[in-house]
Amino acid sequence: MVEPDKKIREELSRLRAEINRHNQLYYRHDNPEISDAAYDKLYDRLLEIEHEFPQLIAPDSPSQRVGAAPSGRFEPAVHRVPMLSLQKVTTGEEFAEFDRRVKEFLETEDDIEYVTEPKLDGLAVELVYENGIFVNGSTRGDGTIGENITANLKTIETIPLRLSESTAARYPLLEVRGEVFMRRSTLDTLNRTLEEQGVPPLANPRNAAAGSLRQLDPTVTAGRNLIFHAYGISATDLEGLGSQSAVIELLEHEQFEINESINTAKGVEQVATTFARLDEGRDSLDYDIDGMVIKVNRFDQQEVLGQISRAPRWAVAWKFAAEQVETVIEDVIFSVGRTGAVTPVAKLKPVRVAGAIVSNATLHNQDELERLDIHLGDHVLIQRAGDVIPDVVEVILDKRQPRAQRPKFPKNCPSCGSGLVRPENEAAHRCLNVACPAQLEGRLFHFASKGGFDIEGLGGKLAYQLIGEKLVTDPGDIFSLTSEQLLLLELMAEKRVANLLDAIERSKKTELPKLIYALGILGVGEAAARLLADEFGTFDNLQSADIERLEQLRGIGPVIARNIVAFFANSGNRQMISKMREAGVAFPKHQATQQGQLSGKSFVITGTLSRPRNYFKNLIEAAGGKVSSSISASTNFLLCGENPGSKREKAHKLGVEIITEAQLEDFL
């Protein structure tokens, strides 16, 4: 086996950190920073490296995950059966290849019957019915643990709160899955209301649905007119339900709303025809879709096909081709983000693409700018295809003006004039000046965000004024603001000032994970902040941790470890932390969120159990335990079913305690 060199390992670490960050932005904050195409480039490179060096595949790699971890704003909810992601295809040839693999696996030459359904652009959820009563509802989260949003889901009119007596008697436990989304017309009405209130409009129906569903106040969700479309259940072994189409019939009978475009299709040709018909009619729909989901209809065939690490082999998402539109690059500006990354942004002649007026497109970094060979005044093709941030696909060279000029990537920060650097193994150029005004504005906004100190009323416009008037030189100054200072600012009347100061005072009593996240350490999102809080318990312990200790933590790795150490080594950041302490900000101790009888215990699972192994794995991990695939002297327990094989023998030799399902239940 070929061993990877240091450069490959560092690239892999950087890719994992970057992909995890973009997963957080997309799945948890509904605020993607890059397009689907740019994300796919990163993800495909990750898969390429892991395929070449399989020994580098880690359990916490993004390739082994389904989505992003729950935000922590709601109680965690464990999915009894994981909610898997889907593989994707983009052409008829690719779907035909998927169909060929299905037939090969099933050892048949007969046409496969599929169920096809629109791929709704909303938020996937699971509804749990016990004895016919809706008792629990959750987001998909990371596929195994989601967020409990039962109260909010109960406000959606298309979700039945009770099933029929016959279904309740036949299926005492029924887990229904589907998508929550917002209609385009509903978003238009909502945005008009928000604009009248002086609140920025929501970007698109998906963001609106996801944000509405995660409101801490269910009455807000109730006013957003969300829709739920059911498309399946978690179990494939219920009596009388041998296929996906039989499940759809049951759900319709129970008054769930089913998408009008769900169909059955036999063989590649019928599926392709159905896809073409859906693609042709999607602009006339009052809701967003970004493709078609295709599932093998029969559950016995699904069972034979099984799954790979993060997706079933019996289903695929056929994505629509990206809509491409021609426009003109009028200028290229260079934007500085809160982490100091300098991003070239194309200013476009406004054009409508994928349902939205677009006037900006990201060019990502210097490498991409040069690869595209962008000149000012170029005619270009851009695509959005459901993305929030459009991409420039290519330049139309035969329309280029003879004397068109190339934009020059700056050597100095456009905001503060400091020299830019390009860290090793990174594509981005960065400004390292902690006092850079552009970074400071972004840092303030991040600092005061929901995941951070949650200071209501401290938005982008106010942050801009505070910096401009030199009332704030770093986020620590927020806690020392006075009413006299704030009243001098534009649009800051007495009532608004009083509300802001109250919010600032309340925010001082924070939690350690929120405090860590608010600092804006490069690569440390909400999930990493909670992990660090769980591991170190106090802020001082984290601040004094060295790279070696940090690198050992699952989910951190060498790149983020270096970022953390560098952050606390910076004198400006230490000064900011001192200001926060002096102003009375709490630096509380933290009790790890994963605790209980299994905290710190290591398990291995073997043999045939009463339920799938993932079910027991999820239970153990939710209670703080860890599950490994191989047994060693450090293993605490071997969960043993029938026909255990050699692992039981090895456990005896190593003195590892062997337990049954019943004993595990006693622990829990």
KEGU-164622 format. One line per 4 residues: number of its first residue (from 1); for each residue x, y, z of C-alpha. Coordinates in steps of 0.05 Angstrom, whole numbers, padded with zeros to 5 digits. Layout:
NUM> X:Y:Z  ...
END
This chain:
1> 00000:00000:00000  00028:00068:-00021  00040:00114:00038  00018:00187:00030
5> 00068:00243:00040  00061:00302:00088  00033:00347:00033  -00025:00299:00019
9> -00041:00291:00093  -00043:00367:00102  -00086:00376:00040  -00134:00323:00066
13> -00137:00357:00134  -00152:00424:00101  -00205:00394:00056  -00241:00361:00114
17> -00240:00425:00155  -00265:00466:00096  -00320:00417:00076  -00343:00411:00148
21> -00347:00487:00153  -00389:00491:00089  -00434:00435:00115  -00446:00475:00178
25> -00464:00537:00137  -00511:00499:00091  -00546:00450:00138  -00547:00488:00204
29> -00545:00561:00187  -00581:00558:00119  -00529:00608:00095  -00483:00575:00043
33> -00420:00612:00026  -00403:00576:-00039  -00442:00546:-00096  -00460:00472:-00104
37> -00409:00467:-00160  -00353:00495:-00117  -00372:00449:-00060  -00373:00389:-00107
41> -00301:00405:-00129  -00278:00403:-00057  -00317:00339:-00042  -00294:00304:-00105
45> -00221:00320:-00088  -00232:00291:-00018  -00260:00227:-00048  -00202:00224:-00097
49> -00150:00226:-00041  -00188:00176:00003  -00196:00129:-00056  -00121:00132:-00070
53> -00102:00126:00003  -00157:00086:00038  -00115:00082:00101  -00129:00156:00111
57> -00205:00148:00114  -00227:00169:00184  -00294:00156:00217  -00306:00231:00222
61> -00288:00247:00150  -00343:00285:00113  -00346:00226:00065  -00373:00184:00122
65> -00425:00233:00142  -00496:00247:00118  -00505:00320:00136  -00484:00367:00191
69> -00489:00359:00266  -00550:00389:00303  -00541:00461:00326  -00554:00450:00400
73> -00611:00500:00402  -00659:00442:00409  -00656:00376:00446  -00622:00320:00406
77> -00666:00266:00376  -00636:00198:00357  -00664:00167:00292  -00679:00094:00304
81> -00662:00081:00231  -00611:00130:00202  -00636:00182:00152  -00587:00172:00095
85> -00564:00219:00042  -00569:00204:-00033  -00519:00191:-00088  -00530:00237:-00148
89> -00530:00232:-00223  -00535:00289:-00273  -00545:00255:-00341  -00585:00199:-00372
93> -00521:00159:-00382  -00505:00164:-00308  -00575:00140:-00289  -00569:00082:-00338
97> -00504:00063:-00304  -00540:00066:-00236  -00595:00021:-00264  -00542:-00028:-00291
101> -00510:-00033:-00222  -00578:-00046:-00190  -00593:-00103:-00239  -00524:-00132:-00229
105> -00532:-00131:-00153  -00601:-00163:-00158  -00576:-00213:-00210  -00633:-00198:-00258
109> -00642:-00174:-00329  -00714:-00152:-00319  -00733:-00079:-00318  -00733:-00051:-00248
113> -00795:-00016:-00222  -00779:00051:-00191  -00818:00104:-00154  -00801:00174:-00177
117> -00814:00239:-00139  -00793:00312:-00144  -00732:00329:-00102  -00763:00383:-00059
121> -00716:00439:-00038  -00735:00443:00035  -00716:00410:00101  -00721:00335:00112
125> -00756:00314:00177  -00780:00251:00213  -00847:00245:00249  -00855:00191:00302
129> -00925:00163:00315  -00935:00117:00375  -01003:00082:00378  -01027:00131:00326
133> -01007:00195:00363  -00954:00243:00337  -00905:00245:00395  -00839:00268:00366
137> -00812:00305:00306  -00740:00320:00287  -00695:00346:00232  -00648:00299:00196
141> -00587:00330:00229  -00526:00287:00216  -00569:00227:00195  -00566:00193:00263
145> -00581:00250:00311  -00626:00309:00293  -00659:00366:00329  -00725:00356:00366
149> -00772:00407:00336  -00837:00373:00354  -00872:00437:00378  -00857:00473:00313
153> -00878:00414:00269  -00945:00410:00305  -00961:00480:00278  -00959:00454:00205
157> -01030:00441:00182  -01010:00385:00133  -00981:00342:00189  -01035:00297:00221
161> -01031:00295:00297  -01068:00228:00300  -01072:00168:00253  -01133:00124:00242
165> -01150:00071:00294  -01138:00014:00245  -01068:00040:00226  -01051:00054:00299
169> -01070:-00018:00318  -01032:-00049:00260  -00970:-00005:00267  -00959:00016:00340
173> -00895:00051:00318  -00894:00088:00252  -00838:00136:00232  -00859:00180:00174
177> -00808:00218:00133  -00817:00277:00087  -00798:00348:00069  -00820:00414:00099
181> -00819:00471:00049  -00847:00540:00034  -00884:00559:-00029  -00856:00615:-00072
185> -00919:00655:-00066  -00916:00649:00010  -00844:00674:00010  -00864:00735:-00032
189> -00918:00753:00018  -00872:00742:00077  -00816:00784:00046  -00864:00842:00034
193> -00883:00840:00108  -00810:00836:00130  -00791:00895:00086  -00848:00937:00115
197> -00818:00921:00184  -00749:00942:00161  -00723:00871:00164  -00680:00844:00106
201> -00719:00796:00060  -00704:00721:00061  -00661:00696:00003  -00702:00637:-00022
205> -00757:00588:-00001  -00709:00537:00027  -00675:00586:00074  -00743:00612:00094
209> -00770:00542:00110  -00708:00521:00148  -00706:00586:00188  -00780:00583:00203
213> -00776:00511:00227  -00719:00527:00275  -00754:00585:00311  -00751:00577:00386
217> -00821:00607:00390  -00871:00559:00355  -00920:00616:00345  -00871:00646:00294
221> -00869:00580:00257  -00945:00577:00258  -00949:00643:00220  -00903:00621:00164
225> -00952:00575:00126  -00903:00517:00117  -00922:00454:00079  -00903:00382:00094
229> -00902:00329:00039  -00893:00257:00063  -00851:00211:00019  -00837:00149:00061
233> -00827:00113:00127  -00764:00088:00162  -00783:00014:00166  -00783:-00035:00108
237> -00807:-00096:00147  -00878:-00077:00166  -00933:-00128:00150  -00972:-00110:00088
241> -00923:-00057:00065  -00877:-00090:00015  -00861:-00031:-00029  -00852:00044:-00032
245> -00917:00052:-00072  -00955:00013:-00017  -00927:00062:00034  -00950:00122:-00008
249> -01021:00092:-00010  -01020:00084:00066  -00996:00156:00076  -01050:00183:00030
253> -01102:00143:00068  -01077:00175:00133  -01088:00245:00103  -01015:00262:00094
257> -01004:00309:00035  -00968:00271:-00020  -00934:00307:-00078  -00977:00304:-00140
261> -00918:00284:-00184  -00900:00219:-00148  -00903:00163:-00200  -00879:00093:-00214
265> -00836:00079:-00275  -00808:00014:-00302  -00739:00014:-00333  -00690:00068:-00355
269> -00732:00095:-00413  -00795:00108:-00371  -00753:00141:-00316  -00719:00186:-00367
273> -00786:00206:-00397  -00813:00223:-00327  -00750:00264:-00312  -00756:00303:-00377
277> -00830:00318:-00363  -00814:00342:-00292  -00756:00386:-00317  -00800:00417:-00370
281> -00856:00435:-00321  -00816:00457:-00260  -00819:00532:-00275  -00895:00529:-00270
285> -00892:00501:-00198  -00904:00545:-00138  -00846:00512:-00100  -00773:00498:-00114
289> -00747:00430:-00136  -00675:00414:-00157  -00683:00345:-00188  -00719:00279:-00182
293> -00710:00224:-00130  -00713:00153:-00158  -00723:00093:-00111  -00727:00019:-00124
297> -00799:00004:-00108  -00797:-00065:-00076  -00771:-00068:-00004  -00743:-00138:-00012
301> -00699:-00113:-00068  -00679:-00052:-00026  -00658:-00100:00029  -00613:-00140:-00019
305> -00582:-00076:-00047  -00566:-00048:00022  -00524:00015:00029  -00455:00044:00026
309> -00427:00087:00083  -00472:00148:00073  -00524:00130:00021  -00570:00073:-00001
313> -00554:00032:-00063  -00628:00030:-00081  -00641:00105:-00091  -00609:00162:-00128
317> -00622:00236:-00139  -00622:00257:-00213  -00604:00331:-00209  -00628:00382:-00260
321> -00574:00412:-00305  -00551:00479:-00281  -00588:00537:-00314  -00536:00579:-00350
325> -00547:00652:-00370  -00503:00701:-00408  -00486:00768:-00378  -00428:00818:-00375
329> -00374:00828:-00322  -00375:00903:-00308  -00322:00902:-00253  -00284:00857:-00206
333> -00279:00877:-00133  -00241:00844:-00076  -00280:00829:-00013  -00249:00817:00055
337> -00285:00768:00101  -00282:00764:00176  -00228:00711:00173  -00185:00757:00130
341> -00196:00716:00066  -00196:00761:00004  -00247:00738:-00048  -00253:00766:-00119
345> -00326:00782:-00135  -00352:00795:-00205  -00400:00854:-00210  -00448:00833:-00265
349> -00498:00867:-00309  -00561:00845:-00271  -00595:00784:-00301  -00649:00734:-00279
353> -00624:00663:-00268  -00658:00606:-00232  -00714:00651:-00207  -00672:00707:-00178
357> -00640:00772:-00203  -00565:00764:-00199  -00514:00821:-00199  -00455:00788:-00165
361> -00417:00723:-00174  -00360:00695:-00134  -00294:00681:-00168  -00269:00645:-00105
365> -00194:00659:-00106  -00134:00680:-00149  -00127:00610:-00179  -00199:00610:-00204
369> -00193:00682:-00229  -00132:00662:-00271  -00162:00595:-00293  -00223:00630:-00322
373> -00178:00685:-00352  -00228:00739:-00333  -00223:00807:-00367  -00266:00868:-00351
377> -00324:00874:-00400  -00324:00799:-00415  -00388:00764:-00435  -00394:00704:-00389
381> -00440:00646:-00374  -00463:00642:-00302  -00503:00588:-00267  -00542:00585:-00203
385> -00581:00520:-00206  -00612:00529:-00137  -00549:00558:-00107  -00550:00622:-00067
389> -00483:00647:-00094  -00476:00642:-00170  -00414:00616:-00207  -00380:00641:-00269
393> -00377:00580:-00313  -00338:00605:-00373  -00318:00666:-00413  -00347:00675:-00484
397> -00280:00691:-00516  -00306:00711:-00585  -00343:00769:-00553  -00282:00797:-00516
401> -00264:00870:-00531  -00194:00880:-00562  -00165:00922:-00506  -00200:00888:-00448
405> -00160:00892:-00383  -00147:00836:-00333  -00164:00852:-00260  -00102:00848:-00217
409> -00105:00810:-00152  -00083:00859:-00098  -00018:00851:-00060  -00046:00891:-00002
413> -00112:00886:00036  -00166:00928:00002  -00192:00948:00071  -00131:00965:00113
417> -00072:00963:00065  -00034:00908:00102  00005:00859:00060  -00032:00796:00041
421> -00005:00726:00052  -00024:00659:00023  -00016:00605:00077  00014:00540:00056
425> -00037:00490:00028  -00091:00544:00023  -00123:00573:-00039  -00142:00638:-00004
429> -00099:00700:00006  -00109:00730:00076  -00100:00795:00113  -00071:00779:00181
433> -00084:00847:00212  -00132:00835:00271  -00151:00909:00269  -00172:00907:00195
437> -00238:00945:00190  -00270:00897:00140  -00253:00837:00184  -00277:00874:00245
441> -00346:00887:00216  -00354:00813:00199  -00325:00791:00267  -00374:00836:00304
445> -00433:00808:00265  -00408:00737:00279  -00394:00753:00352  -00465:00777:00363
449> -00499:00722:00322  -00547:00670:00349  -00493:00618:00355  -00448:00667:00393
453> -00469:00718:00445  -00538:00726:00412  -00541:00802:00420  -00608:00822:00390
457> -00605:00888:00353  -00531:00887:00336  -00533:00878:00261  -00489:00895:00202
461> -00509:00969:00196  -00497:00983:00270  -00431:00946:00268  -00410:00990:00209
465> -00427:01053:00249  -00392:01029:00313  -00328:01017:00274  -00333:01082:00234
469> -00341:01123:00298  -00283:01084:00330  -00328:01063:00388  -00307:00990:00376
473> -00237:00968:00357  -00250:00894:00372  -00311:00855:00394  -00291:00861:00468
477> -00310:00935:00465  -00383:00918:00456  -00391:00904:00530  -00367:00973:00550
481> -00413:01014:00505  -00454:01068:00540  -00521:01100:00523  -00486:01168:00512
485> -00442:01138:00458  -00499:01100:00424  -00547:01159:00422  -00498:01197:00378
489> -00506:01144:00323  -00555:01149:00266  -00625:01119:00278  -00607:01102:00351
493> -00665:01130:00392  -00671:01121:00468  -00716:01060:00465  -00671:01024:00415
497> -00609:01041:00455  -00641:01015:00519  -00661:00950:00486  -00591:00940:00457
501> -00557:00953:00524  -00605:00904:00558  -00588:00852:00505  -00513:00864:00515
505> -00521:00856:00591  -00560:00792:00584  -00509:00764:00535  -00454:00768:00588
509> -00484:00706:00621  -00467:00659:00565  -00447:00585:00557  -00376:00563:00543
513> -00391:00533:00473  -00424:00598:00451  -00366:00639:00478  -00315:00596:00440
517> -00356:00600:00376  -00364:00676:00382  -00289:00687:00381  -00288:00669:00307
521> -00227:00623:00308  -00216:00600:00237  -00247:00532:00226  -00283:00530:00294
525> -00358:00527:00281  -00412:00512:00331  -00400:00436:00330  -00324:00445:00341
529> -00337:00497:00396  -00381:00448:00434  -00330:00392:00424  -00275:00437:00453
533> -00320:00457:00512  -00336:00384:00525  -00262:00365:00524  -00231:00423:00564
537> -00288:00444:00610  -00261:00514:00622  -00237:00571:00578  -00170:00574:00613
541> -00157:00500:00598  -00171:00511:00525  -00129:00575:00522  -00068:00538:00549
545> -00076:00475:00506  -00019:00459:00459  -00022:00434:00388  -00007:00362:00406
549> -00066:00358:00454  -00114:00392:00405  -00093:00348:00347  -00114:00286:00386
553> -00187:00308:00388  -00233:00275:00338  -00260:00329:00291  -00204:00379:00303
557> -00141:00357:00266  -00075:00394:00254  -00101:00454:00214  -00154:00476:00264
561> -00107:00459:00322  -00056:00508:00293  -00110:00561:00284  -00132:00555:00357
565> -00061:00560:00384  -00046:00619:00338  -00109:00655:00359  -00092:00653:00433
569> -00019:00671:00418  -00041:00736:00385  -00033:00796:00431  -00094:00832:00401
573> -00138:00772:00415  -00112:00766:00486  -00127:00840:00497  -00198:00829:00472
577> -00208:00772:00521  -00182:00816:00578  -00233:00870:00560  -00288:00818:00562
581> -00267:00794:00632  -00262:00866:00658  -00332:00881:00631  -00362:00823:00670
585> -00371:00771:00615  -00379:00702:00646  -00327:00649:00628  -00367:00591:00657
589> -00346:00520:00670  -00378:00470:00623  -00406:00400:00636  -00398:00355:00575
593> -00463:00345:00538  -00452:00271:00527  -00455:00242:00596  -00488:00184:00630
597> -00474:00112:00645  -00434:00102:00581  -00390:00164:00582  -00319:00147:00566
601> -00335:00073:00553  -00313:00038:00490  -00357:-00015:00456  -00350:-00066:00400
605> -00413:-00098:00370  -00414:-00169:00342  -00463:-00224:00323  -00535:-00222:00301
609> -00578:-00175:00343  -00653:-00162:00346  -00644:-00096:00309  -00593:-00068:00259
613> -00525:-00053:00289  -00533:00021:00274  -00591:00024:00322  -00547:00001:00380
617> -00489:00044:00356  -00534:00106:00359  -00559:00089:00428  -00488:00080:00455
621> -00461:00143:00424  -00522:00185:00446  -00506:00163:00518  -00433:00184:00512
625> -00401:00118:00493  -00356:00103:00433  -00364:00045:00384  -00304:00014:00349
629> -00300:-00038:00295  -00242:-00078:00324  -00232:-00104:00394  -00170:-00088:00436
633> -00146:-00086:00508  -00176:-00015:00514  -00246:-00040:00496  -00293:-00038:00556
637> -00351:-00080:00530  -00367:-00128:00474  -00442:-00125:00457  -00454:-00196:00434
641> -00511:-00227:00394  -00520:-00295:00363  -00464:-00326:00321  -00411:-00277:00347
645> -00351:-00308:00313  -00279:-00295:00333  -00290:-00229:00370  -00323:-00264:00429
649> -00261:-00309:00435  -00214:-00250:00431  -00255:-00213:00485  -00246:-00272:00532
653> -00171:-00272:00521  -00165:-00196:00532  -00211:-00196:00593  -00263:-00151:00558
657> -00332:-00155:00590  -00384:-00188:00546  -00455:-00162:00551  -00523:-00177:00520
661> -00576:-00130:00493  -00614:-00135:00559  -00552:-00113:00598  -00542:-00054:00551
665> -00614:-00033:00563  -00601:-00037:00638  -00542:00010:00630  -00586:00059:00592
END
